[in-house]
Amino acid sequence: MSRLDADVVIAGGGLVGLSAALALASGAAGTPFKVIVIDALDPAKVVGAAYDGRNSSIAYASWRMFEALGIATRLEGREQPINDILVTDGKVREGASPMFLHFAAAEIADETGAAPLGHFVENRHLREALQGAVEACDAIELIAPMAVSGVAYEPGHVAVTLADGRVLTASLCVAADGRGSPVREAAGIKTIGWSYDQMGIVTTMVHDKPHEGVAQEYFLPGGPFAVLPMTGNRSSLVWTEKTETAKAIMALDDAGFAAEAQDRFGTYLGHCAPEGPRWSYPLSLQLSRDYVRPRLALVGDAAHGIHPLAGQGYNLGMRDVAALADVLIEARKVGLDIGALTVLDRYQRWRRFDSTALAVMTDGLNRLFSNDIGPLRLARDLGLGLVNRFGPARRLFMRQAAGAVGELPSLMQGRGPDGKAA
């Protein structure tokens, strides 16, 4: 056939899709690929403060990737370093258990160069930074708002049909179109998973006292209550409750909502009050049975959706993106077809175990802590206390939280796949 329109077409222009485009098209990732991103949403709307209110925890290894891709500089002044993480157990209005788990960035400073454990960024700022970098990259074309209406997989190329009738050809299609991925569904890739009968309530809280860059994960019988530091005297509240309870909380007026939140916050941040609207999202686990097919690779939530209690969903997607970039760039170097299943299988082998292991871990933690069973409460409190006292175990958990364990892709080591500093 005639010359292809692009090397890679990415379906989905969210946080993971745009990150994938930059990883493949940026010079920091080695030989640039020509990339076309198709997104059904209007880029101008998704950067609005009222769009979804969520924030992302960017682990240390993901931040190194941001630095390599030039995203970190676009977020200066809009990101909050995470200096400490405190994990506790307790009950509403009864306070936290005396047993806790404390992660301090200073404890692994020799491995991270005294960097924080991660950074916390509002998704609207993250989208702005990614969109700006995409606009500045000549190798990326963003078509939005525009839906993908069909994908045909041919022996030598993939043909992506858009809602306006245009057909784009490429060597590979990357599905970054979320948990309900139409591209994955159309390819016949099955998923496994289940609902948690929980909802996550998200809002921003303002408080009297500074948070000092401390992220708190407070496990309550209804689910985890996370207080995550934002810029200024603000924290993002990610509050998990049983579905019916969450609906009742969402129906409260601002005063009632603030009172319920304060009962869980306690007094360590002083008086707390909601700032702006609140959102709620049903929680579930979903894993794709396959991550690849000939000329198709799944990344991010299209491949795996996990419980948000560890704040690792976006970081998991970033590891997908960085690993896929390594695999495709290496394949191109030796003249292989980047859409061939033999090439894409390496990506699947690399990513399947990591994402499945993290999904199992978050599922287990949620089930262990989201209850009020006496013997389990005692066991988990003792477990938190023992891990906190045993330095090697605590530091291992810290490295995992920072995303600095296992086989890290080149971009997460701060270099390109050619081994040179990015």
Disulfide bonds with the S-S distance in Angstrom:
none
